[in-house]
Each structure stands twice: as structure tokens, then as C-alpha cells.
Amino acid sequence: MFYICVDKNKKVMNITQAIIAAALLLPAQIQAADTLQTTVAAKPASWTLRSCIDYAKQNNVTVRKNKVNAQSARLDLANAKAGRLPTVSASTSQQGSYAPFRKTSAVVNGSQVMSTGSKWTYSGNYGLEASMPVFDGGTTKNNIKLAEINTQIADLTADASMLTIEEQITNLYVQILYAKETVREDEEQIKLSETNLARTQEFYRNGLLAQADVSQIESQLATDRYQKVADETTLNQYRLQLKQLLEISDDENFDIATTSIDGDVLAMLPATSQVYNTALALRPEIQAGKLAMQKSDLDVKIAKAAWYPTVRLNAGLNATNMSGNGNLMTQLKQNWNNFVGVSVSIPIYDGGKTKNNIAKAQLEKQSYYLDLLETQKSLWNTIDTYRMNAYNAQQRYVAAKENANYARTSYELTSEQYRLGLKNILELTTGKTNLATANQKMLQAKYTELLNAAMLKYYMGDTINL
């Protein structure tokens, strides 16, 4: 039974205060909503790898959307918990009627029969009702557990998206470093070609070489300059991709901080199984898949709950009044009624819907299990690929470094012999091309190994550190 005592003066004052407070808070709430939608993290002074990652976690649309989904899941959990609480509702109905030809009439209001001679009649009905769940076959309890799991899954999904963004940023960051190193190598090749051109022109002026020889070196220089432009284009493309990933939409020139990677290219690599077993316990997508399995068990229980009866406790009060029948407060007091009751709903036949829902929930459980297996397989393949790429890059780096050393020594000797007139243009340009190719292969192997080795450590829970 519910008892409500209301002081009219206090009630009016409280309502007035509430309206004023709402009016004052509304602009602040609107401003807070606008801030939530438009706030962008401040740009760092220097775009290091860590500052890029931190900036993306605050500004990347995918990450922000998953964070919003996580907040929405928390509201769903609050709604699920509210299912345990009673619901309270108030109702009122007001009715007026006009009978122009009435002289004397009887009016029925609830259980009362009243007579009136007025052509205008007015009646009112007021009620307050509360209902509270008592038993629902465990549906509410399981819905709360389900909402709790969904909240955890939403948080894990947000974490997984941040890890994915961090991985993508690292990949692009290393590609930019590699592209910058390539451009610097192109500049070295241009300097060598310019030196060779100056020497060849001197030989031509002294009558030692023909114009065709000069043209051949000029062609080599033009090729080197073209290669630099092509590599700068690749560098700018990687910069643009990273800028877009960071959700930077202004016209400012974007570039990462100048840094060099001096990691141990030949460091020992962990086994794929070692990285995988560690990642299984750490990666949020794996944890989310396991929680989905628990979620499917709850879906089955919720579906089975439809076979059970539901019981609710109901209570309330109502009062009526009518014009021409005395004072309003006196009528409400005399016509005041309280009630309490229990409602029971027993399922008998639903056309097989419950049975089908249970079967569907069991199929979804199998689907979640297969999704988990697929996620685990994808994780293994990713780690195995990183490990294989790192290992192959190590082998290529050893061979490429040795080749680059030999190529540099060979070119230096050829260049000196060319200066003395002992080597021709073809031998000089061939030696220079071999040196450029060897250096490029060594750089490619170096950055490939460092990136993939860093990813292996990352999947083992270490912070990416280049």
C-alpha cells in the first residue's frame, strides 16, 4: 500500500525551483553536448610515434564511435537494472457535458448516482498506480547479466579499435621513415652523378671523351632526379594516409618528427607460439569472443523463461469529484479508494515461438563459437606473418649489407680508376647503379625487420618502441 502526503505550498515551491534549475542547467547541458561532438585534441608540437598514437585515440572517428557505443551499453545496463524496480504512473480524466434541454437528470459517477438540474455538468477522476515485478522466470536477472556482458564487450571493442589504429599508425610511421631514408639515398646518388658529370665534362673539354659520354652521364643524373621525385611522391602519399588516419583535415603541411631507428636488426625473434599464447590472454578481441559465448548461454536462458509464468504486484488509489455535489476536497476524501492486487500471466500456447527462439539462441551460440575460432585463427596468421616477415628480412639484411659494402668498395675503386682514365663510362654507371640497388635493398630489409619485430613485441603486450 502506498501513502502520499502533499503540502500544496511546498509542492508549488518545489516545482518552481525545479523549473528554474532546469532553465539554468539547460544551456550548460547543450554546451556540454556540443563540446562532446566537436572537441578535438590539441595538436602536439612534434609528431612522434607516441604523439600520433595518443592524438588518434582522441580524434579518430572509429575509436570515438566505439567509445560512444560503450557509453550506450552502460545506459542499456542501467535500463536492465531498472526492470527490478516498480513502475508508478498517475492518471486523471476530466469531463464536461452540456444538455440544453435538460431539466432534471441523473448522472452516474463511479458507483454513485447523482441528480442535477444544471445543463452543465463536470466530473473528474484521479488515480495513482504502482506495479512491481515479483517473478518473471529469471528474465530480468538474466537481462542484467546480459547487459553487463554487452558493456564489457563494448569496452573491449573500443580497446580493440584503439589497438588496430595504433598498429596502422605504426605501419605508416615506419613507411614514412623508410621513404625519407630512400629520398636521402636518392640525394646521395644525385651528388655522385653530379660529381661524375663534372669529371666527364672536364674529360670532354680536354678531348679525352666524346659528347656521347657526357650525354650518358647527364641521362644518369636525370634518372636519379626522376627517382627522387618518384620517391618523394611515395613519401607524400604515406604522409597523407597518416594524416587522414589521424583525422587531420586542415591545409597545414604534415610531417613526422625527424628520428632515426637504430634497433638491433639481428635480435633474436620470439617463437610464433610464444607470441600467440601471450596474445590470447591479452588481446581484447579474444576476450570479447569468449564473452560472446557467455552471452549466448544467457540468450538461451532468456528464451526458456518464456515458458514460465509472470507475477506482478499492483497497488494504487483513485478518487472522483463532480460538479454540484459539494466541496472538491470533501468529495475527493469521500470518494477515495485504495486497492492492491496480484496479476499472474501463465503461458499456455504461443504457436511454437518459444521453442523456435530457444533453437535460434542455441544456433547463435554455435555461431559465436565459430566466430571465436575464426578470430583465433586470424590472430595466429597475423602473428605468424609478422614473425616470418621479420625472419626473412633478417636474412635479406645480412646479405644486402654485405652486398652494399662490396658495391661501395667496388664503386669507389671504379670511380678512382675512371678519374685516371682506366675505366669507361659504362663501368662507372654500372657500378653506381649496383651501389644504389644494394643500399636500397639493405634499407628495405632493415625497416621491414624492425617493423615486424616491433609488432611481435606489441602482440606480447609491450609498448611499441622504435
Stockholm file with secondary structure:
# STOCKHOLM 1.0

chainA/1-466         MFYICVDKNKKVMNITQAIIAAALLLPAQIQAADTLQTTVAAKPASWTLRSCIDYAKQNNVTVRKNKVNAQSARLDLANAKAGRLPTVSASTSQQGSYAPFRKTSAVVNGSQVMSTGSKWTYSGNYGLEASMPVFDGGTTKNNIKLAEINTQIADLTADASMLTIEEQITNLYVQILYAKETVREDEEQIKLSETNLARTQEFYRNGLLAQADVSQIESQLATDRYQKVADETTLNQYRLQLKQLLEISDDENFDIATTSIDGDVLAMLPATSQVYNTALALRPEIQAGKLAMQKSDLDVKIAKAAWYPTVRLNAGLNATNMSGNGNLMTQLKQNWNNFVGVSVSIPIYDGGKTKNNIAKAQLEKQSYYLDLLETQKSLWNTIDTYRMNAYNAQQRYVAAKENANYARTSYELTSEQYRLGLKNILELTTGKTNLATANQKMLQAKYTELLNAAMLKYYMGDTINL
#=GR chainA/1-466 SS CCCCCCCHHHHHHHHHHHHHHHHHHHHHHHHHHHHHHHCCCCCCSSCCHHHHHHHHHHHCHHHHHHHHHHHHHHHHHHHHHHTTSCEEEEEEEEEEEECTTCSSEEEEETTEEEEECCSEEEEEEEEEEEEEEEECTTHHHHHHHHHHHHHHHHHHHHHHHHHHHHHHHHHHHHHHHHHHHHHHHHHHHHHHHHHHHHHHHHHHHTTSSCHHHHHHHHHHHHHHHHHHHHHHHHHHHHHHHHHHHTTCCSSSCCCCCCCCCCCCTTCCCCCHHHHHHHHHHHCHHHHHHHHHHHHHHHHHHHHHGGGSCEEEEEEEEEEEEETTSSCHHHHHHHTCEEEEEEEEECCCCCTTHHHHHHHHHHHHHHHHHHHHHHHHHHHHHHHHHHHHHHHHHHHHHHHHHHHHHHHHHHHHHHHHHHHTTSSCHHHHHHHHHHHHHHHHHHHHHHHHHHHHHHHHHHHTTCCCCC
#=GC SS_cons         CCCCCCCHHHHHHHHHHHHHHHHHHHHHHHHHHHHHHHCCCCCCSSCCHHHHHHHHHHHCHHHHHHHHHHHHHHHHHHHHHHTTSCEEEEEEEEEEEECTTCSSEEEEETTEEEEECCSEEEEEEEEEEEEEEEECTTHHHHHHHHHHHHHHHHHHHHHHHHHHHHHHHHHHHHHHHHHHHHHHHHHHHHHHHHHHHHHHHHHHHTTSSCHHHHHHHHHHHHHHHHHHHHHHHHHHHHHHHHHHHTTCCSSSCCCCCCCCCCCCTTCCCCCHHHHHHHHHHHCHHHHHHHHHHHHHHHHHHHHHGGGSCEEEEEEEEEEEEETTSSCHHHHHHHTCEEEEEEEEECCCCCTTHHHHHHHHHHHHHHHHHHHHHHHHHHHHHHHHHHHHHHHHHHHHHHHHHHHHHHHHHHHHHHHHHHHTTSSCHHHHHHHHHHHHHHHHHHHHHHHHHHHHHHHHHHHTTCCCCC
//
